[in-house]
Structures are given as structure tokens and as C-alpha cells.
Amino acid sequence: MSPTTAEFRAGLSLLPGGVTVITTDGPEGPAGFTASAVCSVTDSPPTVLVCMNRSSFAHRFFAGNGALCVNVLSAEQQDLSAMFANREITMAERFQRCPWQRLATGAPALDGALVNLDGQIVATHEVGTHSVFIVELRQVRSRDTQDLAPGLVYFNRGYHALDRSHA
């Protein structure tokens, strides 16, 4: 017997997760979405995974472009999380409303993020409703630790700032 969807979601809401905006650009065009389902896989080669619902409008952009950038947001960037989750804001508008630069893969790296993890999608696994993108990193751009803003986490269905005093 499995837990219900509601039980699963309630339980996982108590697992704190870093808030990220995942971006891409390439032959399919630019796209971005807010995600907390991101984690490291291995450091040799440097690899992360990103989970994305296959029914998402943006899914085709990521699958077609084959590259993405994980932008780990600071607490100062909570508004970007909401903007990249808002389906009423077009992809073009999202990128017009925030500063960004291209890194090694050409995927947009959002300025001000705590870290930008830029990489190529080297494998995709379909699990239930989601695609799990395995991403080998090509470039990591981190904020200077002297200028480190509080991190942004999502816990118990709300945003929370996490600074060094919580470490």
C-alpha cells in the first residue's frame, strides 16, 4: 500500500529545499522555471540532477536545447522565484525583467544568484510524471563569499531566508 498523493506532498513539504530557477536556451529558444527538485549526483565528473514535470509547457525547451543552468537563488531574489513560476508571464518577459549572462552552454545565468551551475543534459530518465535530467556541469559561477546574501529555502509551504547564523 502506498501513501496518497496528499500524504506524500504533506510529508515532502517538511523537507527543506533550496529554491532555484532552471534556465535554458538553444535551438528551441529560451525558457525558465522555478524548482526545488535539484541535487548533486557526483563530483567526478561534476554532475547534478533536475526534475521537471513532462506536462510543463517549458519541458520541450529543455529537452530540445540539451543544456541548462541551475540558478540557486538568494533570499533577495524571492520575487524571481514567483516570476518564473507565473504562467501568465511569457518566457521573453521573464528574461527581460532580470539581468543575466550566458555561461559555457549558452543557458542564461541569472545575475545575483548565489551560484550558477551551467551544464549539458547527458541523460534523461522518465519517472512517473517527471523527467529526471542528469546534467554534467561545464561551468560554475559563485558569488564572492564576502558578499554572500542569505540563501532561500522552501519549507512547510513557505519561503525562508537562511543565513550563516543558521549554518
C-alpha positions as CSV (number, residue, x, y, z in Angstrom):
1,M,0.0,0.0,0.0
2,S,1.3,3.4,-1.0
3,P,0.7,6.8,0.6
4,T,-1.8,9.0,-1.0
5,T,-0.7,11.9,-3.1
6,A,-1.8,14.3,-0.4
7,E,0.1,12.4,2.3
8,F,3.2,12.4,0.0
9,R,3.0,16.1,-0.6
10,A,2.4,16.9,3.0
11,G,5.4,14.8,4.1
12,L,7.7,16.3,1.5
13,S,6.7,19.8,2.3
14,L,8.7,19.3,5.5
15,L,11.9,18.5,3.6
16,P,13.6,21.9,3.2
17,G,14.8,22.6,-0.3
18,G,16.9,25.3,-1.9
19,V,15.0,27.5,-4.3
20,T,16.3,27.5,-7.8
21,V,15.4,28.9,-11.2
22,I,16.3,26.5,-14.0
23,T,17.0,28.2,-17.4
24,T,17.9,27.1,-20.9
25,D,18.4,28.5,-24.3
26,G,19.3,27.0,-27.7
27,P,17.5,25.8,-30.8
28,E,14.1,25.6,-29.1
29,G,14.5,29.1,-27.5
30,P,14.8,30.5,-24.0
31,A,12.8,29.1,-21.1
32,G,13.0,29.0,-17.3
33,F,11.0,27.6,-14.4
34,T,11.2,27.5,-10.6
35,A,12.3,24.3,-9.0
36,S,13.4,22.8,-5.7
37,A,13.9,19.2,-7.0
38,V,17.7,19.6,-7.7
39,C,20.5,17.8,-6.1
40,S,24.1,16.7,-6.6
41,V,24.9,13.3,-8.1
42,T,28.7,13.1,-8.1
43,D,31.7,15.4,-8.1
44,S,33.7,13.3,-10.7
45,P,32.5,14.4,-13.2
46,P,30.6,17.3,-11.5
47,T,27.0,16.3,-12.1
48,V,23.6,17.4,-10.8
49,L,20.1,16.2,-11.4
50,V,17.0,18.3,-12.1
51,C,13.4,17.0,-12.0
52,M,10.8,18.5,-14.3
53,N,7.1,17.6,-14.9
54,R,6.8,16.4,-18.5
55,S,3.4,18.2,-18.9
56,S,5.1,21.5,-18.3
57,F,4.9,24.0,-21.1
58,A,8.6,24.5,-20.8
59,H,9.6,20.8,-20.9
60,R,10.1,20.8,-24.7
61,F,12.6,23.7,-24.4
62,F,14.9,21.8,-22.0
63,A,14.6,18.5,-23.8
64,G,15.3,20.2,-27.2
65,N,18.1,22.5,-26.1
66,G,20.0,19.8,-24.1
67,A,21.6,22.4,-21.8
68,L,20.5,24.2,-18.6
69,C,21.7,26.4,-15.8
70,V,20.7,25.9,-12.2
71,N,20.5,29.3,-10.6
72,V,20.5,29.0,-6.8
73,L,18.5,32.0,-5.5
74,S,19.4,34.2,-2.6
75,A,16.7,35.5,-0.2
76,E,16.9,38.8,-2.1
77,Q,15.6,37.0,-5.2
78,Q,12.4,35.6,-3.9
79,D,10.5,37.6,-6.4
80,L,12.3,35.8,-9.2
81,S,11.0,32.5,-7.9
82,A,7.5,33.8,-8.1
83,M,8.0,35.3,-11.6
84,F,9.5,32.2,-13.1
85,A,6.6,30.1,-11.7
86,N,3.9,32.5,-13.0
87,R,2.3,31.0,-16.1
88,E,0.9,34.4,-17.1
89,I,4.4,35.9,-17.7
90,T,5.8,34.9,-21.1
91,M,9.3,33.4,-21.3
92,A,10.5,36.5,-23.1
93,E,9.2,38.8,-20.4
94,R,10.8,36.7,-17.7
95,F,14.3,37.2,-19.2
96,Q,13.6,40.9,-19.9
97,R,12.8,41.6,-16.2
98,C,16.0,40.3,-14.7
99,P,19.7,40.7,-15.6
100,W,21.5,37.6,-16.8
101,Q,24.6,36.5,-18.8
102,R,25.4,33.4,-20.8
103,L,27.9,30.9,-19.5
104,A,29.6,28.0,-21.2
105,T,26.5,26.3,-22.6
106,G,24.7,29.5,-23.6
107,A,21.9,28.9,-21.0
108,P,21.0,32.1,-19.1
109,A,22.8,32.5,-15.8
110,L,20.8,34.9,-13.5
111,D,22.9,37.7,-12.0
112,G,22.9,37.8,-8.2
113,A,22.3,34.1,-7.7
114,L,24.3,32.5,-5.0
115,V,25.7,30.1,-7.6
116,N,25.1,29.3,-11.3
117,L,25.6,25.7,-12.3
118,D,25.8,25.5,-16.1
119,G,25.8,22.2,-17.9
120,Q,24.8,19.8,-20.6
121,I,22.0,17.3,-20.2
122,V,23.7,13.9,-20.7
123,A,20.9,11.6,-19.8
124,T,17.1,11.8,-19.2
125,H,15.1,9.3,-17.2
126,E,11.4,9.2,-17.2
127,V,9.9,8.5,-13.7
128,G,6.1,8.8,-13.3
129,T,5.1,12.3,-14.4
130,H,8.6,13.7,-14.4
131,S,11.8,13.8,-16.4
132,V,15.0,13.5,-14.4
133,F,17.7,15.4,-16.3
134,I,21.3,14.3,-15.5
135,V,23.5,17.3,-16.1
136,E,27.3,17.3,-16.4
137,L,28.5,20.8,-15.4
138,R,30.6,22.9,-17.8
139,Q,30.9,26.0,-15.6
140,V,30.2,27.0,-12.0
141,R,30.0,30.7,-11.2
142,S,29.7,31.5,-7.4
143,R,29.1,34.8,-5.6
144,D,32.0,36.1,-3.6
145,T,31.7,34.7,0.0
146,Q,32.3,38.2,1.4
147,D,29.2,39.3,-0.5
148,L,27.1,36.2,0.4
149,A,23.5,37.0,0.8
150,P,21.2,34.7,2.8
151,G,20.0,31.6,0.9
152,L,16.4,31.0,0.0
153,V,14.8,27.7,1.1
154,Y,11.2,26.4,0.8
155,F,9.9,24.6,3.8
156,N,6.4,23.8,5.1
157,R,4.9,25.5,2.0
158,G,6.7,28.9,2.6
159,Y,9.9,30.7,1.8
160,H,12.5,31.2,4.5
161,A,15.9,33.1,4.5
162,L,18.8,31.0,5.6
163,D,22.0,33.0,6.6
164,R,25.3,32.0,8.1
165,S,23.9,32.1,11.7
166,H,21.7,29.0,10.7
167,A,24.7,27.0,9.5
